[in-house]
Amino acid sequence: ITKDMIAFIKKNKFILVGVIIGAVCGYLYYYFVGCANGTCAITSDPLKSTVYGAILGGLTLNIFK
């Protein structure tokens, strides 16, 4: 880890926390709610659901920055 990476993490830690929380929530939504028959575009695939949650989490906490 370089000094530049540490500086980036310190500068954007609030957004990164949102990304992590959103990714966990996205996966949990897939796992517990999901789409059983595979016709749902986002919730039928765990990767798509996790990435979508991460994006929304990052954007949501970016509002408060």
CHARMM internal coordinates of N, CA and C (Angstrom, degrees):
IC EDIT
DIST 1 N 1 CA 1.4503
DIST 1 CA 1 C 1.5283
ANGL 1 N 1 CA 1 C 108.30
DIST 1 C 2 N 1.3139
ANGL 1 CA 1 C 2 N 114.77
DIHE 1 N 1 CA 1 C 2 N 129.06
DIST 2 N 2 CA 1.4639
ANGL 1 C 2 N 2 CA 119.27
DIHE 1 CA 1 C 2 N 2 CA -178.68
DIST 2 CA 2 C 1.5286
ANGL 2 N 2 CA 2 C 110.50
DIHE 1 C 2 N 2 CA 2 C -96.54
DIST 2 C 3 N 1.3043
ANGL 2 CA 2 C 3 N 115.35
DIHE 2 N 2 CA 2 C 3 N 172.24
DIST 3 N 3 CA 1.4597
ANGL 2 C 3 N 3 CA 120.60
DIHE 2 CA 2 C 3 N 3 CA 178.36
DIST 3 CA 3 C 1.5218
ANGL 3 N 3 CA 3 C 111.46
DIHE 2 C 3 N 3 CA 3 C -64.69
DIST 3 C 4 N 1.3372
ANGL 3 CA 3 C 4 N 116.06
DIHE 3 N 3 CA 3 C 4 N -33.53
DIST 4 N 4 CA 1.4577
ANGL 3 C 4 N 4 CA 119.60
DIHE 3 CA 3 C 4 N 4 CA 178.83
DIST 4 CA 4 C 1.5248
ANGL 4 N 4 CA 4 C 111.51
DIHE 3 C 4 N 4 CA 4 C -65.76
DIST 4 C 5 N 1.3255
ANGL 4 CA 4 C 5 N 116.18
DIHE 4 N 4 CA 4 C 5 N -38.91
DIST 5 N 5 CA 1.4618
ANGL 4 C 5 N 5 CA 119.77
DIHE 4 CA 4 C 5 N 5 CA 179.25
DIST 5 CA 5 C 1.5251
ANGL 5 N 5 CA 5 C 110.73
DIHE 4 C 5 N 5 CA 5 C -67.12
DIST 5 C 6 N 1.3152
ANGL 5 CA 5 C 6 N 116.37
DIHE 5 N 5 CA 5 C 6 N -41.64
DIST 6 N 6 CA 1.4624
ANGL 5 C 6 N 6 CA 120.41
DIHE 5 CA 5 C 6 N 6 CA 179.23
DIST 6 CA 6 C 1.5320
ANGL 6 N 6 CA 6 C 110.05
DIHE 5 C 6 N 6 CA 6 C -64.29
DIST 6 C 7 N 1.3194
ANGL 6 CA 6 C 7 N 116.94
DIHE 6 N 6 CA 6 C 7 N -40.84
DIST 7 N 7 CA 1.4625
ANGL 6 C 7 N 7 CA 120.84
DIHE 6 CA 6 C 7 N 7 CA 178.56
DIST 7 CA 7 C 1.5278
ANGL 7 N 7 CA 7 C 110.65
DIHE 6 C 7 N 7 CA 7 C -64.36
DIST 7 C 8 N 1.3325
ANGL 7 CA 7 C 8 N 117.06
DIHE 7 N 7 CA 7 C 8 N -40.29
DIST 8 N 8 CA 1.4739
ANGL 7 C 8 N 8 CA 121.21
DIHE 7 CA 7 C 8 N 8 CA 177.98
DIST 8 CA 8 C 1.5218
ANGL 8 N 8 CA 8 C 110.91
DIHE 7 C 8 N 8 CA 8 C -63.43
DIST 8 C 9 N 1.3266
ANGL 8 CA 8 C 9 N 116.81
DIHE 8 N 8 CA 8 C 9 N -43.07
DIST 9 N 9 CA 1.4649
ANGL 8 C 9 N 9 CA 120.74
DIHE 8 CA 8 C 9 N 9 CA -179.81
DIST 9 CA 9 C 1.5201
ANGL 9 N 9 CA 9 C 110.44
DIHE 8 C 9 N 9 CA 9 C -65.50
DIST 9 C 10 N 1.3285
ANGL 9 CA 9 C 10 N 117.29
DIHE 9 N 9 CA 9 C 10 N -43.12
DIST 10 N 10 CA 1.4658
ANGL 9 C 10 N 10 CA 120.34
DIHE 9 CA 9 C 10 N 10 CA 179.20
DIST 10 CA 10 C 1.5241
ANGL 10 N 10 CA 10 C 111.26
DIHE 9 C 10 N 10 CA 10 C -64.20
DIST 10 C 11 N 1.3201
ANGL 10 CA 10 C 11 N 116.36
DIHE 10 N 10 CA 10 C 11 N -38.27
DIST 11 N 11 CA 1.4732
ANGL 10 C 11 N 11 CA 120.81
DIHE 10 CA 10 C 11 N 11 CA -178.62
DIST 11 CA 11 C 1.5266
ANGL 11 N 11 CA 11 C 111.33
DIHE 10 C 11 N 11 CA 11 C -69.87
DIST 11 C 12 N 1.3257
ANGL 11 CA 11 C 12 N 117.68
DIHE 11 N 11 CA 11 C 12 N -35.55
DIST 12 N 12 CA 1.4614
ANGL 11 C 12 N 12 CA 122.05
DIHE 11 CA 11 C 12 N 12 CA -173.94
DIST 12 CA 12 C 1.5214
ANGL 12 N 12 CA 12 C 113.69
DIHE 11 C 12 N 12 CA 12 C -115.20
DIST 12 C 13 N 1.3209
ANGL 12 CA 12 C 13 N 117.95
DIHE 12 N 12 CA 12 C 13 N 25.45
DIST 13 N 13 CA 1.4666
ANGL 12 C 13 N 13 CA 120.02
DIHE 12 CA 12 C 13 N 13 CA -174.37
DIST 13 CA 13 C 1.5226
ANGL 13 N 13 CA 13 C 112.27
DIHE 12 C 13 N 13 CA 13 C -64.06
DIST 13 C 14 N 1.3207
ANGL 13 CA 13 C 14 N 117.89
DIHE 13 N 13 CA 13 C 14 N -33.95
DIST 14 N 14 CA 1.4632
ANGL 13 C 14 N 14 CA 120.59
DIHE 13 CA 13 C 14 N 14 CA 179.62
DIST 14 CA 14 C 1.5266
ANGL 14 N 14 CA 14 C 110.87
DIHE 13 C 14 N 14 CA 14 C -64.56
DIST 14 C 15 N 1.3202
ANGL 14 CA 14 C 15 N 116.87
DIHE 14 N 14 CA 14 C 15 N -42.69
DIST 15 N 15 CA 1.4608
ANGL 14 C 15 N 15 CA 121.43
DIHE 14 CA 14 C 15 N 15 CA 179.01
DIST 15 CA 15 C 1.5305
ANGL 15 N 15 CA 15 C 110.28
DIHE 14 C 15 N 15 CA 15 C -68.99
DIST 15 C 16 N 1.3224
ANGL 15 CA 15 C 16 N 117.50
DIHE 15 N 15 CA 15 C 16 N -40.56
DIST 16 N 16 CA 1.4593
ANGL 15 C 16 N 16 CA 120.83
DIHE 15 CA 15 C 16 N 16 CA 179.69
DIST 16 CA 16 C 1.5244
ANGL 16 N 16 CA 16 C 111.95
DIHE 15 C 16 N 16 CA 16 C -63.92
DIST 16 C 17 N 1.3212
ANGL 16 CA 16 C 17 N 116.91
DIHE 16 N 16 CA 16 C 17 N -36.35
DIST 17 N 17 CA 1.4635
ANGL 16 C 17 N 17 CA 120.15
DIHE 16 CA 16 C 17 N 17 CA 175.20
DIST 17 CA 17 C 1.5274
ANGL 17 N 17 CA 17 C 109.79
DIHE 16 C 17 N 17 CA 17 C -63.68
DIST 17 C 18 N 1.3205
ANGL 17 CA 17 C 18 N 116.87
DIHE 17 N 17 CA 17 C 18 N -40.72
DIST 18 N 18 CA 1.4660
ANGL 17 C 18 N 18 CA 121.03
DIHE 17 CA 17 C 18 N 18 CA 177.02
DIST 18 CA 18 C 1.5149
ANGL 18 N 18 CA 18 C 112.23
DIHE 17 C 18 N 18 CA 18 C -62.65
DIST 18 C 19 N 1.3177
ANGL 18 CA 18 C 19 N 116.69
DIHE 18 N 18 CA 18 C 19 N -39.07
DIST 19 N 19 CA 1.4621
ANGL 18 C 19 N 19 CA 121.09
DIHE 18 CA 18 C 19 N 19 CA 178.16
DIST 19 CA 19 C 1.5257
ANGL 19 N 19 CA 19 C 110.59
DIHE 18 C 19 N 19 CA 19 C -63.95
DIST 19 C 20 N 1.3155
ANGL 19 CA 19 C 20 N 116.66
DIHE 19 N 19 CA 19 C 20 N -43.69
DIST 20 N 20 CA 1.4708
ANGL 19 C 20 N 20 CA 120.41
DIHE 19 CA 19 C 20 N 20 CA -179.70
DIST 20 CA 20 C 1.5210
ANGL 20 N 20 CA 20 C 111.02
DIHE 19 C 20 N 20 CA 20 C -66.31
DIST 20 C 21 N 1.3287
ANGL 20 CA 20 C 21 N 116.52
DIHE 20 N 20 CA 20 C 21 N -46.67
DIST 21 N 21 CA 1.4696
ANGL 20 C 21 N 21 CA 119.57
DIHE 20 CA 20 C 21 N 21 CA 179.26
DIST 21 CA 21 C 1.5294
ANGL 21 N 21 CA 21 C 110.29
DIHE 20 C 21 N 21 CA 21 C -62.98
DIST 21 C 22 N 1.3199
ANGL 21 CA 21 C 22 N 117.42
DIHE 21 N 21 CA 21 C 22 N -42.24
DIST 22 N 22 CA 1.4594
ANGL 21 C 22 N 22 CA 121.14
DIHE 21 CA 21 C 22 N 22 CA 179.05
DIST 22 CA 22 C 1.5138
ANGL 22 N 22 CA 22 C 112.66
DIHE 21 C 22 N 22 CA 22 C -63.68
DIST 22 C 23 N 1.3278
ANGL 22 CA 22 C 23 N 117.12
DIHE 22 N 22 CA 22 C 23 N -38.84
DIST 23 N 23 CA 1.4641
ANGL 22 C 23 N 23 CA 120.49
DIHE 22 CA 22 C 23 N 23 CA 178.81
DIST 23 CA 23 C 1.5239
ANGL 23 N 23 CA 23 C 110.84
DIHE 22 C 23 N 23 CA 23 C -65.31
DIST 23 C 24 N 1.3155
ANGL 23 CA 23 C 24 N 116.23
DIHE 23 N 23 CA 23 C 24 N -42.56
DIST 24 N 24 CA 1.4677
ANGL 23 C 24 N 24 CA 119.64
DIHE 23 CA 23 C 24 N 24 CA 178.59
DIST 24 CA 24 C 1.5286
ANGL 24 N 24 CA 24 C 110.03
DIHE 23 C 24 N 24 CA 24 C -64.39
DIST 24 C 25 N 1.3126
ANGL 24 CA 24 C 25 N 116.85
DIHE 24 N 24 CA 24 C 25 N -44.57
DIST 25 N 25 CA 1.4662
ANGL 24 C 25 N 25 CA 120.42
DIHE 24 CA 24 C 25 N 25 CA 179.47
DIST 25 CA 25 C 1.5284
ANGL 25 N 25 CA 25 C 111.47
DIHE 24 C 25 N 25 CA 25 C -64.89
DIST 25 C 26 N 1.3207
ANGL 25 CA 25 C 26 N 116.99
DIHE 25 N 25 CA 25 C 26 N -37.95
DIST 26 N 26 CA 1.4661
ANGL 25 C 26 N 26 CA 120.35
DIHE 25 CA 25 C 26 N 26 CA 177.60
DIST 26 CA 26 C 1.5168
ANGL 26 N 26 CA 26 C 112.09
DIHE 25 C 26 N 26 CA 26 C -63.14
DIST 26 C 27 N 1.3206
ANGL 26 CA 26 C 27 N 116.30
DIHE 26 N 26 CA 26 C 27 N -42.01
DIST 27 N 27 CA 1.4607
ANGL 26 C 27 N 27 CA 118.99
DIHE 26 CA 26 C 27 N 27 CA 178.19
DIST 27 CA 27 C 1.5227
ANGL 27 N 27 CA 27 C 111.23
DIHE 26 C 27 N 27 CA 27 C -68.78
DIST 27 C 28 N 1.3238
ANGL 27 CA 27 C 28 N 116.37
DIHE 27 N 27 CA 27 C 28 N -41.07
DIST 28 N 28 CA 1.4645
ANGL 27 C 28 N 28 CA 119.36
DIHE 27 CA 27 C 28 N 28 CA 178.36
DIST 28 CA 28 C 1.5311
ANGL 28 N 28 CA 28 C 111.20
DIHE 27 C 28 N 28 CA 28 C -63.12
DIST 28 C 29 N 1.3188
ANGL 28 CA 28 C 29 N 116.97
DIHE 28 N 28 CA 28 C 29 N -35.89
DIST 29 N 29 CA 1.4626
ANGL 28 C 29 N 29 CA 120.07
DIHE 28 CA 28 C 29 N 29 CA 176.16
DIST 29 CA 29 C 1.5309
ANGL 29 N 29 CA 29 C 110.33
DIHE 28 C 29 N 29 CA 29 C -63.79
DIST 29 C 30 N 1.3307
ANGL 29 CA 29 C 30 N 115.99
DIHE 29 N 29 CA 29 C 30 N -43.43
DIST 30 N 30 CA 1.4666
ANGL 29 C 30 N 30 CA 119.16
DIHE 29 CA 29 C 30 N 30 CA 176.88
DIST 30 CA 30 C 1.5205
ANGL 30 N 30 CA 30 C 110.67
DIHE 29 C 30 N 30 CA 30 C -60.98
DIST 30 C 31 N 1.3181
ANGL 30 CA 30 C 31 N 117.20
DIHE 30 N 30 CA 30 C 31 N -44.68
DIST 31 N 31 CA 1.4549
ANGL 30 C 31 N 31 CA 122.05
DIHE 30 CA 30 C 31 N 31 CA -173.85
DIST 31 CA 31 C 1.5274
ANGL 31 N 31 CA 31 C 111.89
DIHE 30 C 31 N 31 CA 31 C -67.86
DIST 31 C 32 N 1.3322
ANGL 31 CA 31 C 32 N 116.80
DIHE 31 N 31 CA 31 C 32 N -45.43
DIST 32 N 32 CA 1.4522
ANGL 31 C 32 N 32 CA 119.49
DIHE 31 CA 31 C 32 N 32 CA -174.34
DIST 32 CA 32 C 1.5256
ANGL 32 N 32 CA 32 C 114.01
DIHE 31 C 32 N 32 CA 32 C -91.79
DIST 32 C 33 N 1.3159
ANGL 32 CA 32 C 33 N 119.39
DIHE 32 N 32 CA 32 C 33 N -33.04
DIST 33 N 33 CA 1.4623
ANGL 32 C 33 N 33 CA 121.83
DIHE 32 CA 32 C 33 N 33 CA -177.77
DIST 33 CA 33 C 1.5206
ANGL 33 N 33 CA 33 C 109.37
DIHE 32 C 33 N 33 CA 33 C -104.88
DIST 33 C 34 N 1.3212
ANGL 33 CA 33 C 34 N 116.16
DIHE 33 N 33 CA 33 C 34 N -63.45
DIST 34 N 34 CA 1.4587
ANGL 33 C 34 N 34 CA 123.06
DIHE 33 CA 33 C 34 N 34 CA 174.08
DIST 34 CA 34 C 1.5093
ANGL 34 N 34 CA 34 C 116.25
DIHE 33 C 34 N 34 CA 34 C 45.04
DIST 34 C 35 N 1.2976
ANGL 34 CA 34 C 35 N 114.60
DIHE 34 N 34 CA 34 C 35 N -168.93
DIST 35 N 35 CA 1.4569
ANGL 34 C 35 N 35 CA 122.00
DIHE 34 CA 34 C 35 N 35 CA 179.91
DIST 35 CA 35 C 1.5249
ANGL 35 N 35 CA 35 C 106.83
DIHE 34 C 35 N 35 CA 35 C -132.26
DIST 35 C 36 N 1.2976
ANGL 35 CA 35 C 36 N 116.61
DIHE 35 N 35 CA 35 C 36 N 113.05
DIST 36 N 36 CA 1.4605
ANGL 35 C 36 N 36 CA 121.11
DIHE 35 CA 35 C 36 N 36 CA -172.26
DIST 36 CA 36 C 1.5233
ANGL 36 N 36 CA 36 C 113.33
DIHE 35 C 36 N 36 CA 36 C -70.35
DIST 36 C 37 N 1.3207
ANGL 36 CA 36 C 37 N 118.07
DIHE 36 N 36 CA 36 C 37 N -35.67
DIST 37 N 37 CA 1.4643
ANGL 36 C 37 N 37 CA 119.22
DIHE 36 CA 36 C 37 N 37 CA -173.64
DIST 37 CA 37 C 1.5199
ANGL 37 N 37 CA 37 C 114.03
DIHE 36 C 37 N 37 CA 37 C -95.08
DIST 37 C 38 N 1.3118
ANGL 37 CA 37 C 38 N 118.93
DIHE 37 N 37 CA 37 C 38 N -2.43
DIST 38 N 38 CA 1.4578
ANGL 37 C 38 N 38 CA 121.80
DIHE 37 CA 37 C 38 N 38 CA 174.54
DIST 38 CA 38 C 1.5135
ANGL 38 N 38 CA 38 C 115.48
DIHE 37 C 38 N 38 CA 38 C 83.25
DIST 38 C 39 N 1.3200
ANGL 38 CA 38 C 39 N 118.58
DIHE 38 N 38 CA 38 C 39 N 9.35
DIST 39 N 39 CA 1.4587
ANGL 38 C 39 N 39 CA 120.18
DIHE 38 CA 38 C 39 N 39 CA -179.07
DIST 39 CA 39 C 1.5200
ANGL 39 N 39 CA 39 C 113.25
DIHE 38 C 39 N 39 CA 39 C -87.67
DIST 39 C 40 N 1.3135
ANGL 39 CA 39 C 40 N 117.92
DIHE 39 N 39 CA 39 C 40 N -12.91
DIST 40 N 40 CA 1.4647
ANGL 39 C 40 N 40 CA 121.10
DIHE 39 CA 39 C 40 N 40 CA 179.39
DIST 40 CA 40 C 1.5336
ANGL 40 N 40 CA 40 C 108.68
DIHE 39 C 40 N 40 CA 40 C -81.24
DIST 40 C 41 N 1.3145
ANGL 40 CA 40 C 41 N 115.70
DIHE 40 N 40 CA 40 C 41 N 132.60
DIST 41 N 41 CA 1.4706
ANGL 40 C 41 N 41 CA 119.73
DIHE 40 CA 40 C 41 N 41 CA -174.27
DIST 41 CA 41 C 1.5301
ANGL 41 N 41 CA 41 C 112.84
DIHE 40 C 41 N 41 CA 41 C -67.97
DIST 41 C 42 N 1.3055
ANGL 41 CA 41 C 42 N 117.92
DIHE 41 N 41 CA 41 C 42 N -39.69
DIST 42 N 42 CA 1.4626
ANGL 41 C 42 N 42 CA 120.59
DIHE 41 CA 41 C 42 N 42 CA -174.11
DIST 42 CA 42 C 1.5225
ANGL 42 N 42 CA 42 C 111.37
DIHE 41 C 42 N 42 CA 42 C -98.20
DIST 42 C 43 N 1.3119
ANGL 42 CA 42 C 43 N 117.63
DIHE 42 N 42 CA 42 C 43 N -48.03
DIST 43 N 43 CA 1.4627
ANGL 42 C 43 N 43 CA 120.48
DIHE 42 CA 42 C 43 N 43 CA -170.06
DIST 43 CA 43 C 1.5202
ANGL 43 N 43 CA 43 C 114.19
DIHE 42 C 43 N 43 CA 43 C -82.35
DIST 43 C 44 N 1.3152
ANGL 43 CA 43 C 44 N 118.93
DIHE 43 N 43 CA 43 C 44 N -1.87
DIST 44 N 44 CA 1.4594
ANGL 43 C 44 N 44 CA 119.59
DIHE 43 CA 43 C 44 N 44 CA 178.93
DIST 44 CA 44 C 1.5242
ANGL 44 N 44 CA 44 C 112.77
DIHE 43 C 44 N 44 CA 44 C -86.28
DIST 44 C 45 N 1.3334
ANGL 44 CA 44 C 45 N 117.46
DIHE 44 N 44 CA 44 C 45 N -11.65
DIST 45 N 45 CA 1.4601
ANGL 44 C 45 N 45 CA 122.50
DIHE 44 CA 44 C 45 N 45 CA -177.96
DIST 45 CA 45 C 1.5307
ANGL 45 N 45 CA 45 C 108.90
DIHE 44 C 45 N 45 CA 45 C -125.91
DIST 45 C 46 N 1.3395
ANGL 45 CA 45 C 46 N 118.16
DIHE 45 N 45 CA 45 C 46 N 126.74
DIST 46 N 46 CA 1.4716
ANGL 45 C 46 N 46 CA 118.72
DIHE 45 CA 45 C 46 N 46 CA -177.38
DIST 46 CA 46 C 1.5288
ANGL 46 N 46 CA 46 C 113.55
DIHE 45 C 46 N 46 CA 46 C -64.13
DIST 46 C 47 N 1.3226
ANGL 46 CA 46 C 47 N 117.83
DIHE 46 N 46 CA 46 C 47 N -33.80
DIST 47 N 47 CA 1.4624
ANGL 46 C 47 N 47 CA 120.05
DIHE 46 CA 46 C 47 N 47 CA -179.90
DIST 47 CA 47 C 1.5249
ANGL 47 N 47 CA 47 C 110.62
DIHE 46 C 47 N 47 CA 47 C -67.00
DIST 47 C 48 N 1.3180
ANGL 47 CA 47 C 48 N 117.39
DIHE 47 N 47 CA 47 C 48 N -45.84
DIST 48 N 48 CA 1.4645
ANGL 47 C 48 N 48 CA 120.74
DIHE 47 CA 47 C 48 N 48 CA 179.35
DIST 48 CA 48 C 1.5225
ANGL 48 N 48 CA 48 C 111.00
DIHE 47 C 48 N 48 CA 48 C -63.08
DIST 48 C 49 N 1.3087
ANGL 48 CA 48 C 49 N 116.44
DIHE 48 N 48 CA 48 C 49 N -42.45
DIST 49 N 49 CA 1.4559
ANGL 48 C 49 N 49 CA 120.70
DIHE 48 CA 48 C 49 N 49 CA -179.62
DIST 49 CA 49 C 1.5267
ANGL 49 N 49 CA 49 C 111.03
DIHE 48 C 49 N 49 CA 49 C -64.86
DIST 49 C 50 N 1.3221
ANGL 49 CA 49 C 50 N 117.68
DIHE 49 N 49 CA 49 C 50 N -40.37
DIST 50 N 50 CA 1.4619
ANGL 49 C 50 N 50 CA 121.85
DIHE 49 CA 49 C 50 N 50 CA 179.57
DIST 50 CA 50 C 1.5208
ANGL 50 N 50 CA 50 C 111.26
DIHE 49 C 50 N 50 CA 50 C -67.94
DIST 50 C 51 N 1.3107
ANGL 50 CA 50 C 51 N 117.65
DIHE 50 N 50 CA 50 C 51 N -44.29
DIST 51 N 51 CA 1.4673
ANGL 50 C 51 N 51 CA 121.10
DIHE 50 CA 50 C 51 N 51 CA 179.36
DIST 51 CA 51 C 1.5219
ANGL 51 N 51 CA 51 C 110.63
DIHE 50 C 51 N 51 CA 51 C -65.04
DIST 51 C 52 N 1.3233
ANGL 51 CA 51 C 52 N 117.10
DIHE 51 N 51 CA 51 C 52 N -42.56
DIST 52 N 52 CA 1.4638
ANGL 51 C 52 N 52 CA 121.48
DIHE 51 CA 51 C 52 N 52 CA 178.47
DIST 52 CA 52 C 1.5273
ANGL 52 N 52 CA 52 C 110.40
DIHE 51 C 52 N 52 CA 52 C -60.99
DIST 52 C 53 N 1.3278
ANGL 52 CA 52 C 53 N 116.75
DIHE 52 N 52 CA 52 C 53 N -43.72
DIST 53 N 53 CA 1.4605
ANGL 52 C 53 N 53 CA 120.39
DIHE 52 CA 52 C 53 N 53 CA 177.31
DIST 53 CA 53 C 1.5151
ANGL 53 N 53 CA 53 C 112.23
DIHE 52 C 53 N 53 CA 53 C -63.67
DIST 53 C 54 N 1.3303
ANGL 53 CA 53 C 54 N 117.01
DIHE 53 N 53 CA 53 C 54 N -39.63
DIST 54 N 54 CA 1.4649
ANGL 53 C 54 N 54 CA 120.95
DIHE 53 CA 53 C 54 N 54 CA 179.14
DIST 54 CA 54 C 1.5266
ANGL 54 N 54 CA 54 C 111.20
DIHE 53 C 54 N 54 CA 54 C -64.23
DIST 54 C 55 N 1.3024
ANGL 54 CA 54 C 55 N 116.72
DIHE 54 N 54 CA 54 C 55 N -41.90
DIST 55 N 55 CA 1.4702
ANGL 54 C 55 N 55 CA 120.63
DIHE 54 CA 54 C 55 N 55 CA 178.60
DIST 55 CA 55 C 1.5203
ANGL 55 N 55 CA 55 C 110.42
DIHE 54 C 55 N 55 CA 55 C -63.99
DIST 55 C 56 N 1.3269
ANGL 55 CA 55 C 56 N 116.41
DIHE 55 N 55 CA 55 C 56 N -46.69
DIST 56 N 56 CA 1.4615
ANGL 55 C 56 N 56 CA 118.97
DIHE 55 CA 55 C 56 N 56 CA -179.65
DIST 56 CA 56 C 1.5268
ANGL 56 N 56 CA 56 C 111.77
DIHE 55 C 56 N 56 CA 56 C -65.55
DIST 56 C 57 N 1.3213
ANGL 56 CA 56 C 57 N 117.41
DIHE 56 N 56 CA 56 C 57 N -37.98
DIST 57 N 57 CA 1.4606
ANGL 56 C 57 N 57 CA 120.39
DIHE 56 CA 56 C 57 N 57 CA 177.81
DIST 57 CA 57 C 1.5140
ANGL 57 N 57 CA 57 C 112.09
DIHE 56 C 57 N 57 CA 57 C -64.50
DIST 57 C 58 N 1.3263
ANGL 57 CA 57 C 58 N 116.66
DIHE 57 N 57 CA 57 C 58 N -43.34
DIST 58 N 58 CA 1.4661
ANGL 57 C 58 N 58 CA 120.20
DIHE 57 CA 57 C 58 N 58 CA 177.85
DIST 58 CA 58 C 1.5162
ANGL 58 N 58 CA 58 C 112.64
DIHE 57 C 58 N 58 CA 58 C -64.70
DIST 58 C 59 N 1.3293
ANGL 58 CA 58 C 59 N 116.14
DIHE 58 N 58 CA 58 C 59 N -42.19
DIST 59 N 59 CA 1.4603
ANGL 58 C 59 N 59 CA 119.57
DIHE 58 CA 58 C 59 N 59 CA 179.29
DIST 59 CA 59 C 1.5257
ANGL 59 N 59 CA 59 C 111.40
DIHE 58 C 59 N 59 CA 59 C -67.86
DIST 59 C 60 N 1.3116
ANGL 59 CA 59 C 60 N 116.76
DIHE 59 N 59 CA 59 C 60 N -38.06
DIST 60 N 60 CA 1.4531
ANGL 59 C 60 N 60 CA 119.97
DIHE 59 CA 59 C 60 N 60 CA -179.20
DIST 60 CA 60 C 1.5319
ANGL 60 N 60 CA 60 C 111.36
DIHE 59 C 60 N 60 CA 60 C -64.32
DIST 60 C 61 N 1.3134
ANGL 60 CA 60 C 61 N 117.42
DIHE 60 N 60 CA 60 C 61 N -47.38
DIST 61 N 61 CA 1.4660
ANGL 60 C 61 N 61 CA 118.90
DIHE 60 CA 60 C 61 N 61 CA -179.92
DIST 61 CA 61 C 1.5252
ANGL 61 N 61 CA 61 C 112.37
DIHE 60 C 61 N 61 CA 61 C -75.50
DIST 61 C 62 N 1.3261
ANGL 61 CA 61 C 62 N 116.91
DIHE 61 N 61 CA 61 C 62 N -18.31
DIST 62 N 62 CA 1.4613
ANGL 61 C 62 N 62 CA 119.97
DIHE 61 CA 61 C 62 N 62 CA 175.38
DIST 62 CA 62 C 1.5404
ANGL 62 N 62 CA 62 C 110.39
DIHE 61 C 62 N 62 CA 62 C -68.17
DIST 62 C 63 N 1.3162
ANGL 62 CA 62 C 63 N 117.28
DIHE 62 N 62 CA 62 C 63 N -26.45
DIST 63 N 63 CA 1.4547
ANGL 62 C 63 N 63 CA 120.71
DIHE 62 CA 62 C 63 N 63 CA 178.29
DIST 63 CA 63 C 1.5222
ANGL 63 N 63 CA 63 C 110.54
DIHE 62 C 63 N 63 CA 63 C -62.02
DIST 63 C 64 N 1.3321
ANGL 63 CA 63 C 64 N 116.86
DIHE 63 N 63 CA 63 C 64 N -37.24
DIST 64 N 64 CA 1.4531
ANGL 63 C 64 N 64 CA 121.45
DIHE 63 CA 63 C 64 N 64 CA -174.83
DIST 64 CA 64 C 1.5288
ANGL 64 N 64 CA 64 C 113.37
DIHE 63 C 64 N 64 CA 64 C -87.03
DIST 64 C 65 N 1.3124
ANGL 64 CA 64 C 65 N 117.36
DIHE 64 N 64 CA 64 C 65 N -0.29
DIST 65 N 65 CA 1.4648
ANGL 64 C 65 N 65 CA 120.35
DIHE 64 CA 64 C 65 N 65 CA -177.54
DIST 65 CA 65 C 1.5222
ANGL 65 N 65 CA 65 C 111.39
DIHE 64 C 65 N 65 CA 65 C -73.25
END
COOR INIT
IC SEED 1 N 1 CA 1 C
IC BUILD
